Each structure stands twice: as C-alpha cells, then as structure tokens.
Amino acid sequence: MGLAGAGIAAVAPCATRAATNGSSLEAPGPGEQIAAVTALDQPGGPDDIANVVAFLASHTAHRITGQVTDASGGLLLGPRT
C-alpha cells in the first residue's frame, strides 16, 4: 500500500457474458470465435470478474499495486494451436 494506505489496481476483463450480451456470446459465430482464441475456451461471466476484484481488494493482495490484472481467460496468450 502507498503512503495514503491505498493500493491501485485495475482489471482487464475482455469478453464477459452478461444479461445484455449473453445471447450474442452464446450464438455460434461470436461465441465460437472467442472460444477459439481464449485459453480457457469460453468467455467469462460476471462472477469470474467479481472474484478477481474481490481478491485484489482483499488483504491477501496487499502487495499488488499499480498493476492491470488480466482477467480475459487467456486471450492475451494467443490462439491455441
């Protein structure tokens, strides 16, 4: 934590299923495209992102500051081969 007692963290979620886009991510086209390039083979859900945020807000993560945490399910790893 910094001098003010606060850490700074950001979460980069990528494609996430939600009530507003769930049907489009379940459709054959977009859903399959995301699955093809994501290491975990599917888009994440709100709970997946909330778990990352909860961890970063916990005392367990007190040494993490000034970081952007990738919560994309492995999108940045590149396509599976």
C-alpha positions, 0 to 999 in steps of 0.5 A, spaced: 500 500 500 502 507 498 503 512 503 495 514 503 494 506 505 491 505 498 493 500 493 491 501 485 489 496 481 485 495 475 482 489 471 482 487 464 476 483 463 475 482 455 469 478 453 464 477 459 457 474 458 452 478 461 444 479 461 445 484 455 450 480 451 449 473 453 445 471 447 450 474 442 456 470 446 452 464 446 450 464 438 455 460 434 459 465 430 461 470 436 461 465 441 465 460 437 470 465 435 472 467 442 472 460 444 477 459 439 482 464 441 481 464 449 485 459 453 480 457 457 475 456 451 469 460 453 468 467 455 467 469 462 461 471 466 460 476 471 462 472 477 469 470 474 470 478 474 467 479 481 472 474 484 478 477 481 476 484 484 474 481 490 481 478 491 485 484 489 481 488 494 482 483 499 488 483 504 491 477 501 493 482 495 496 487 499 502 487 495 499 488 488 499 495 486 499 499 480 498 493 476 492 491 470 490 484 472 488 480 466 482 477 467 480 475 459 481 467 460 487 467 456 486 471 450 492 475 451 496 468 450 494 467 443 490 462 439 491 455 441 494 451 436 
